[in-house]
Amino acid sequence: MPILRDFFINLSENQFLNSAAQKYGLKLGAQSVVAGTNIPEVIESMKELNAHGISCTVDNLGEFVYEKSEATKAKEQILAVIEAIHENGVDAHISLKPSQLGLDIDYDFCYDNLMEIVGKAAEYNMHVNFDMENYARLQPSFDLLDKISETYDNVGTVIQAYFFNAQENIEKYKNYRLRIVKGAYKEPADVAYQEKHDIDLNFIELIEYHLLNGKFTSIATHDHNVINHVKQFVKDHNISKDKFEFQMLYGFRKEMQLDLVKEGYNFCTYVPFGSDWYGYFMRRLAERPQNLNLVTKQVFTKKTNTVLGVAAAAFVLGRLTKKSK
């Protein structure tokens, strides 16, 4: 559904709608996919997941960071999260976006912020994952990873299956803990696959490569077909369950998350928190429009429709789905 994908991506990049979402906060219903607006709330959410045998990676949400003061505020928040995870004995690690820490402002400034975060996490033997963003930020983010890896080894990153150079990068970073995803930004045809079939095929190939050759693989998907494929693949190749985990987003496919834990698989939930949830959620719908079906009742309320106009996405999806049947 390329039309829907583009639609959701365009919404995610709309700064006006993003600001409106922050103004109205989680009263719009996004609490079903965001684990709180502050650190105490997200700690309690993660404790609850831990009680079910689920580990967490926590993301301090934030978009459109173009001032050093905003990046510094984000850094301080992430440092506070690291302290709270340690103090509360929560099974969790950090996911962060370099752009939130100043990548779009000044490279060296961003590097210093990241070094402070990774250094603090290293004190507590905590992993830090560098989330990858759009293509323009791809190489600078890898460069930051390379430079920080000269000092610390508690870092990993994300490989996005829609990029043509994904195989090259997964080979380069095979000795890192990697999260493998399909990708959730709108990228040009000269750098990324455009068709779902091609992305899905590359996604599987990347997962298989890293399971066979990599350090540790986080398989980020809600697709039961991919999950079943992985289950069979690790069985056929005698790959230990300690070498990988399945990963899903907070609030999505809760029963499947619990079922995978019961089956003895490592499971990690991606836990976002904060008021700046809009861009994050729209990209999740762009990544896999079927996700809309998983959260429609909880998120899309009359108030949401009126304030944000997001209901247009649900309407388009419904119309196109009916036509395709």
C-alpha positions in Angstrom: 0.0 0.0 0.0 2.4 2.7 -1.1 -0.2 5.4 -1.1 -1.0 4.8 2.6 2.7 4.5 3.5 3.4 7.9 1.9 0.3 9.4 3.6 1.4 8.4 7.1 5.0 9.5 6.5 3.8 12.9 5.3 1.7 13.2 8.5 4.8 12.2 10.6 6.8 15.1 9.1 4.1 17.7 9.7 5.4 20.0 12.4 2.0 21.7 13.0 0.3 18.4 13.7 3.2 17.3 15.8 2.9 20.4 17.9 -0.9 20.0 18.2 -0.4 16.5 19.5 2.0 17.7 22.2 -0.5 20.4 23.2 -3.3 17.9 23.7 -1.0 15.2 25.0 -2.1 11.6 25.7 -5.7 12.7 26.3 -6.2 12.0 22.6 -5.9 8.3 23.4 -2.2 7.6 22.6 -1.6 6.2 26.1 -2.3 2.8 24.5 0.9 3.1 22.5 3.0 5.4 24.7 4.1 4.2 28.1 3.7 7.5 30.0 4.7 11.1 29.8 7.3 11.1 32.5 10.0 8.9 34.0 8.0 7.5 37.0 5.2 6.4 34.6 7.5 4.7 32.1 9.4 2.9 34.9 6.1 1.5 36.2 5.1 0.4 32.7 8.5 -1.3 32.3 8.2 -3.0 35.7 4.9 -4.5 34.6 6.4 -5.8 31.4 9.3 -7.2 33.3 6.9 -9.1 35.6 5.7 -11.0 32.4 9.3 -11.9 31.5 9.7 -9.1 28.9 12.7 -6.8 28.7 12.5 -3.3 27.4 14.2 -0.7 25.3 13.1 2.8 26.2 12.8 5.7 23.9 12.5 9.3 25.0 10.4 10.7 22.2 11.3 13.9 20.5 11.1 15.4 17.0 12.3 18.6 15.2 15.3 19.3 17.5 17.1 22.3 16.0 18.3 24.2 19.1 21.1 23.2 21.4 19.0 23.9 24.4 16.4 21.3 23.2 19.1 18.7 22.6 20.7 19.3 26.0 17.3 18.9 27.6 16.8 15.6 25.8 20.3 14.4 26.9 19.5 15.3 30.6 16.2 13.4 30.3 17.9 10.3 28.9 20.6 10.4 31.7 17.8 10.6 34.2 16.2 7.6 32.6 19.4 5.6 32.9 19.7 6.4 36.6 16.0 5.5 37.2 16.5 2.1 35.4 19.5 1.4 37.6 17.9 2.5 40.8 14.7 0.5 40.2 16.4 -2.6 39.0 14.5 -2.6 35.7 15.5 -4.9 32.9 15.8 -2.3 30.2 18.2 -0.5 27.9 18.2 2.8 26.0 17.2 3.5 22.4 18.0 7.0 21.1 18.0 9.1 17.9 21.1 11.1 17.1 19.0 13.9 15.7 17.4 14.4 19.1 20.9 14.9 20.6 21.9 17.5 18.1 22.9 15.7 14.8 21.1 18.4 12.8 22.7 21.2 14.8 26.4 20.3 15.1 28.2 17.0 14.7 30.7 17.5 17.5 28.0 18.7 19.9 26.0 15.6 19.1 29.1 13.4 19.7 29.7 14.9 23.1 26.1 14.4 24.1 26.2 10.8 23.0 29.5 10.1 24.7 28.1 11.3 28.0 25.0 9.1 27.6 26.9 6.0 26.5 29.5 6.6 29.3 26.8 6.8 32.0 25.1 3.6 30.6 28.4 1.8 30.6 28.8 2.5 34.3 25.7 0.3 34.8 26.6 -2.2 32.1 23.6 -1.0 30.1 23.3 -1.2 26.3 22.6 1.9 24.2 21.0 1.5 20.7 21.4 4.1 18.1 18.1 4.2 16.2 18.6 5.0 12.5 16.5 7.7 10.8 16.3 8.9 7.2 19.0 8.4 4.5 20.5 11.9 5.0 21.3 11.0 8.6 22.4 7.4 7.9 26.1 7.8 7.3 26.6 10.5 10.0 24.9 8.2 12.5 27.2 5.3 11.5 30.2 7.6 11.8 29.1 8.5 15.3 28.7 4.8 16.2 32.2 4.1 14.8 33.8 6.9 16.8 32.1 6.1 20.0 32.9 2.4 19.6 36.6 3.3 19.9 35.9 4.0 23.6 32.8 1.9 24.5 31.4 -1.5 23.5 27.9 -1.1 25.0 26.5 0.3 21.7 24.5 -1.1 18.8 22.4 0.1 16.0 19.6 -0.6 13.5 19.8 -1.9 10.0 16.8 -0.9 7.7 15.9 -3.4 5.1 14.6 -1.0 2.5 18.1 0.5 1.9 20.1 -1.0 -1.0 23.2 -0.8 1.2 21.7 -2.7 4.1 23.6 -5.9 3.3 26.9 -4.0 3.2 26.2 -2.4 6.5 25.0 -5.6 8.2 28.3 -7.2 7.2 30.3 -4.3 8.5 28.5 -4.2 11.8 28.0 -8.0 12.3 29.9 -7.9 15.6 27.4 -5.4 17.0 24.1 -6.1 18.6 21.7 -5.1 15.8 18.0 -4.4 15.6 16.7 -5.3 12.1 13.7 -3.4 10.8 12.0 -2.8 7.5 12.3 1.0 7.6 9.8 3.8 8.2 10.8 6.9 6.3 10.1 8.0 2.7 13.3 7.4 0.7 14.1 8.0 -3.0 14.2 5.1 -5.5 17.9 5.5 -6.0 18.8 4.5 -2.4 15.9 2.3 -1.3 13.5 -0.4 -2.4 10.0 1.0 -3.0 8.0 -2.3 -3.3 6.8 -4.2 -0.2 7.8 -7.5 -1.8 11.4 -6.4 -2.2 11.6 -4.9 1.3 10.1 -8.1 2.9 12.6 -10.3 1.0 15.6 -8.2 2.0 14.3 -8.1 5.6 14.3 -11.9 5.8 17.7 -12.2 4.2 19.2 -9.7 6.6 17.7 -11.5 9.6 19.1 -14.8 8.4 22.5 -13.4 7.8 22.9 -11.9 11.2 21.4 -14.9 13.0 24.2 -17.0 11.3 27.0 -14.5 11.5 26.2 -11.8 14.0 26.7 -11.1 17.7 23.0 -10.7 18.8 19.9 -10.1 16.7 16.8 -8.1 17.6 14.1 -9.0 15.1 11.7 -6.1 15.1 8.4 -7.1 13.6 4.7 -7.6 14.3 4.3 -9.9 11.3 3.5 -13.5 12.4 4.7 -14.8 9.0 8.2 -13.4 9.6 8.1 -14.7 13.2 7.1 -18.2 12.1 9.8 -18.1 9.5 12.5 -17.2 12.1 11.3 -19.9 14.4 11.8 -22.5 11.7 15.1 -21.1 10.6 16.7 -21.1 14.0 15.5 -24.7 14.5 16.8 -25.8 11.2 20.2 -24.2 11.8 20.4 -25.1 15.5 20.7 -21.4 16.6 20.5 -20.9 20.3 17.7 -18.7 21.6 20.3 -16.8 23.5 21.5 -15.3 20.2 18.4 -13.4 19.4 15.2 -11.8 20.6 11.9 -10.8 19.1 10.9 -7.1 19.4 7.6 -5.4 19.2 6.3 -1.9 20.0 4.6 -1.1 23.3 0.8 -1.6 23.0 0.9 -3.7 19.8 0.0 -7.4 19.7 0.2 -7.9 23.4 -1.1 -11.5 23.4 1.5 -12.5 20.8 4.2 -10.9 23.0 3.2 -13.0 25.9 2.9 -16.1 23.9 6.4 -15.8 22.6 7.7 -15.4 26.1 5.8 -18.5 27.1 7.4 -20.4 24.2 10.8 -19.6 25.7 11.9 -16.9 23.3 13.7 -13.7 24.5 11.4 -10.8 24.0 11.9 -7.1 24.2 9.3 -4.4 24.0 10.2 -1.0 22.5 8.8 1.4 25.1 8.3 5.1 24.0 7.4 7.8 26.5 6.8 11.5 26.5 4.3 13.9 25.0 6.0 14.1 21.6 4.4 10.9 20.3 2.8 11.9 17.0 5.6 11.5 14.6 6.6 8.2 16.2 3.1 6.8 15.9 2.6 7.9 12.3 5.9 6.2 11.2 4.7 3.0 12.8 1.6 3.2 10.7 3.7 4.0 7.6 6.0 1.0 8.4 3.1 -1.4 8.4 -0.4 0.1 7.8 -1.9 -3.1 9.3 -0.8 -1.7 12.6 -3.8 0.7 12.4 -6.1 -2.3 12.9 -4.3 -3.1 16.1 -4.9 0.2 17.9 -7.8 1.9 16.1 -10.3 1.6 19.0 -7.8 2.8 21.6 -6.3 5.8 19.7 -8.7 7.2 17.1 -11.3 9.1 19.1 -13.6 11.9 18.0 -11.3 14.4 19.6 -8.3 12.9 17.7 -10.2 13.2 14.5 -11.2 16.9 15.1 -7.8 18.1 16.4 -5.3 16.3 14.3 -7.2 15.1 11.2 -5.6 11.7 11.7 -8.9 10.0 11.1 -8.4 10.6 7.4 -5.8 7.9 7.5 -8.2 5.5 9.0 -10.8 6.5 6.4 -8.4 6.0 3.5 -7.2 2.7 4.8 -10.8 1.5 5.2 -11.8 2.5 1.7 -8.7 1.0 0.1 -9.0 -2.2 2.1 -12.6 -2.6 0.9 -11.7 -2.0 -2.7 -8.9 -4.5 -2.6 -11.1 -7.3 -1.3 
